[in-house]
Amino acid sequence: MKHRIFIPTLLMSAIATAAFALDKTYVSGQSPQAPVQQSGVVEGADNFYQSDQVTMRKVTFKNQYNMQVVGNLFIPKDLDQNTDHPAIIVGHPMGAVKEQSSNLYAQKLAERGFITLSLDLSFWGESEGQPRNAVAPDIYAEDFSAAVDFLGTQSVVDRERIGVLGICGSGSFVVSAAKIDPRMKAIATVSMYDMGAVNRDGLRHAATLEQRKEVIAAAAEQRYAEFTGGETEYTSGTVHQLNENSTAIEREFYDFYRTPRGEYTPEGSSPQLTTHPTLTSNVKFLNFYPFNDIETISPRPMLFITGDNAHSKEFSEDAYQRAAEPKELYIVPNAEHVDLYDRVNLIPFDRLASFFNQHLSQ
């Protein structure tokens, strides 16, 4: 089936999979202004890092909706196979895949002694789910619990020492999962987006109720079109070209997702759909409130990592304020939102490792 992509021009100005799509400006009808290309070369960026200290094995497991979830299991080469070890599940940014940021984090933490699992959320990457690119926050959260099911039944994993780490949108999904799954013993987020709040209210509450209602109405009307065989429409995500009017946030995401720095398209997928959720499903984020009851995760510890210059910083600060002890807000100097996807010179891997070592100890 053919598809069209909305490129958002109102509210959050192309924040990855979090902006609203109010203007019907399609990828095929981009502005005639000459594109302004980013280099994709950023100090310390190493998204496709491959460690020689760990082994990787592709794994599959079912979630409770009987959907196959695909992940990469990383194991330190010097791991003692005769004892149980702590493990960490790593979730990718919203609209991305495990090869974008989460594989990097999983390998760096495996180098520090953990068994790690990076996974593709359902409807994305190699994991099952139709239609592709669907928004389903409850199923995303279920994928993390299913990953616990998988790890907790491996002979080398101590099921009492499993932690979770969510990057960008996955930060809100691991919080959602941890509220109802006490097997997740330590919870960390990096550059977290509250995918519900950012879709309802925009960054810094810049969106109005009327704008929100326009989005809801457009998505509802599109359901009729698709139900009767019309084209699938996709929304928000990262723009496919830049011009002289592109915002700083558009440029930040473009520099990762649309350049060799972080661009990755799974086999059988279209690069035109990378980071773009379906229009009719994206409104499901409006009913997503991951921080409600976040205090009930206590006494399990939570670590929120964000950059001091990150446009998403407000969400980590909000979660930290709402969470109960033990909790920590760790702010990385001179870091923006996407910097913490892949810039190994800025990502505090040692802080993450010490957090999980402390709270996943015997």
N, C-alpha and C positions, 0 to 999 in steps of 0.2 A: 504494500500500500504506500502511496506517496505520502509525503509529510511536508509540513512547513514549520519554520522556526520563527517564533516571535523574538525580536531583539528589544529588550526593555529600554525605554527612554525616560521613564518617570520613576520616582521614588529612589531606589538604591542604586540606580545607574550601573546595572550589570554586575552586581555582586554575585559570585558564583552560586547558581541555583537558589538564590535567596531573593532576588529582585522580582518585582511584579512585572507583568507584561501588559501594559496598557496601550501602547502604540503598536499598530500592525505594520512594523517595518521588518521585512524578511531578509534572510541572508542573501537571497538572490537579488535583492533590491537595495543594497547598501548605498550609503551616501556616495555621491560622485567625487567627493574630495579625495585627494591622493592619500593613500594609507601611510601612516607613520610607523615603521617597523621597529620593534624592540630587538635587542641583540640576543636575548636569551642567555647571555654570559654574565653571571653574577658571582661575585667572590664567595667561594666556599660551597656553591651549589653542587650537589652530588646526588641527585635523585635516583640515578640508576646505579648506585654503588653496589659492588659485588664483593662480598667478604671472602677471604681465603681461610678464615678461621671457623667457618660454620658450614654445615651441609644443609641443602634445601631439598624438600620433598613436597610435591604437590599432593594435596589430600582433598577428599570430598566427604561430606556428611550431610545428613538430612536434618532440616529443622522440623518443628512440630506441625508445619503445614505441608509436610512431605515434599518440600522443595530442596533440591540439591544445592548445597553451598560449597564453593570451591575456595581453598586457601593454600597458602604456602607455609609449610612447617619448617622452622629453622632450629637446628640443634648444634650446639658447640661441638667441635670435633674432639675436644678432650673430655667430653662428658662421661662421667662414671655411669655406666649402664646398669650397675648393680644396686643403685639406690634411687629414691624418688627425688624429683627436683621441682622447684617452682616454675610456673609458666605464666606467660602474658599474652593476651589477645590484643591485636592492634587493628583498629578500624580506620579506613581511608576517609579523606574529605568527601563531603556530599557531592555526588555527581561524578566522582573520580573512580578509580579502580585501585586494587592492591598494589599495582606497579607504580602508583603515584603516591609517594610519601610513606605509606605504611610498610612496604618492603624495606625501605631504608631504616626506619625506626626498629623494625623487627630484627634486622641483622645487627644493628648497633647494640641492641639490648642482648641479643644472643652472644655477641662477643664478650659481654660482661657476665655471662654464666647462666642466662635464663633460656629455657625452651620458649620459643615464641611462635605465634601463629598470626599471619596477616590474612585477612579474608576479603572476598568480594561480597558486598551486601547483595541480597536478593534483588533481582531486576537489573543488576549492573555487572559489568565484567563477564567472568566465566560462570557466575552463579545463575541458577535458573530463575524464572519469573517472567510472566507475560502480562501485559505488554512490556517491552523493554523500556527502561528509564522511568518506571512507575514510582510514585512516591507512596510509601506505606510505612510510616514510622513504627507501628506496632510490630510489623514483620522485621524491620531492621533491628529492633531491640531483641526480637526472638532469635535472630541470627547469632547475636553475641551469647545468648543462653545456650544455643545449640553448639556453639564453639566450646563452651564449658563442658557440655555433655561429651563432646569428642575428646577434649584434652583430659578430662577426669577419668576416662576409661583407658588411657594409654599407660603402659607398664612403667614408664620412666617419669611420669608426672604425679606429683602429690596433689590430689584433688582438693586438699585443704589449703593449698597455696597457689591459687590462681587469681591473677590480677587482670584488669582491663585498661586499655589506653585508647582514647578516641581523639582523632585529629579533626579539626574543623567541625563539620556537621556531625560526625560520629561522636564528638564529645557529648552532644545532647542525647544521642542514642544510647551511649553506655550509661549515662546517668539514668535514663528511662529504664534501661534493663536492670541496673543495679538495685533500683528501688524495690523490685519484686524478685530478685534472685540473690539471696544472701551467700551463694557460693562464690560470688565475686568479692574477694577479700580486700582488695585495694583498688581504688579507682583514680585514674589520672586523665586529664584532658590537656590538649595543646591547641592554641588558637581556636578555642571553641566558639561555635555559633549555636545559639538557641534558635533552631530552625523554625520553631513556632513563633517566637517573638519577632524575629526579623521579617517573617512573612506577614504577620499581623500589623506590625507597627513601623517597620523600617528601622534603619540605623538612627539612634538617638531620637526615636519616636517621631520621625519626620513624616510618616504617612498618616493620612486622615482616614476617618471611618468611611467617608464617601469614596475615597480611592479604593479602599478594601472592598467595598460593596461592588464597585465596578469590576474588579477582578473576579469576584464570586459570580457575578452575573455573566461575564464573558465565558468563564469555565463551564457554567451550567448550560448555556446556550450551545457551546461546542459539543456537549454530550449528545444533543440531538443530531448534530452533523455527523458525528462518528458512529452513532448507533445506526444510522441509515446509510452507512457505507462511505461517508466523506473522509477526507484526508485527516490523518492524525496531526495534531499541532503540538509543538514543543515550545518551552518557554525558558526565560531567564538564562542562567549559565554565563559562560565566558564569550565575549564577542569574538568574531572571526577576523576582524581587521581593526586597525586603529586609524584615527584621523586627527586633525589638529584640535578637534573639540573633545577628544577622549579624556575621560576623567582619570585621576590618579588611581582609583580603585580598578577601573577597567584595565589600565596599563599593568597594574600589579598582577592581576589574574592572567591576562594575556601573556605576560612574560613567562609564566609557568606553563600554562596549558596549551599555548599555541606556538611554542618555539621548541627547539630540540632540548631545552633545559628540562622540560617535564612532559612533553607531548607523548601520549601513548594511546594507541587505538587497539583494543583487543581484536583478535581474529574474528571475522564475520560482522564486525561493527562498522559504523560509519563515523569518520572523524567529524562530520558535520553535526553529529548528535552528542558528542562528548560534552558532558556536564549539563546537558539540557533535559530536564524532566518533562513528562507529558503535561500539557496545559491543564487537562481535566483532573489529573491526580494531584497537581502541586497544591491545590487549595486544601488538601487534607492536612497540610502543615498548620492551617489556621486552627485546627482542633488539637494541636500538639502542645502540651504544657509540661515539658520535661522537668522543670524546676519546682513544680508543685510537690510538696512533701519530700523535697530533697533532704530535709533534716532527718528523715526516718532511716537514711542509710547509716547514720551513726549507730554504733561506735566504729564502723569500718571507716578507714581514713580516706580522704580525698585530697588530691593535689591538682590545682588549676594553674597551668602555665600559659602566659600570654606575653606578647611583646609590648614594650612601653609605647610604641608608636602604632600599634595595631588598630585598625578601624573596628575590629571585633572585640576589643578589650572590655567593652561594657558588659558582655555576656559572662566572661569569667569573673568579673567583679560582682555581678548580680548573683551568680551561683555561689560564690564564696560567702557573700553576705547572708544568703539564705541557709547554707549548709550548717550543720552542727559540728562541733569538735569531734575528733581531730580533723583539722583542715589546714591547708596552706595555699596562699596565692603567691606564685613565683613569677616575677616580672623580669623579662629578659631585656637588658638595656639595648637601645639602638636597633630594635627588631620590629618589623612590620608583620602583618598577618601571614603572608605567604613566605616570608623569610624562614618561618619555623616549619615549613613543609620539607625543606631540603638543604638549607644552609648549615652544613655541619660545623662551621666555625661559630655559629650562634646557638644552635640547638643544645640545651643543657642535658645531654645524655647521661652524664655522671649524676646529676641531680635526680633524674628519673630512676637510674639504677639504685641509688641510695634509698630512695623512697620505697621502691619495691623490695629491696633487700631487707629494709627495716620491718616492713609490714607483711612480708611473705616468709619471714624466718620461721624456723621450727617452733 
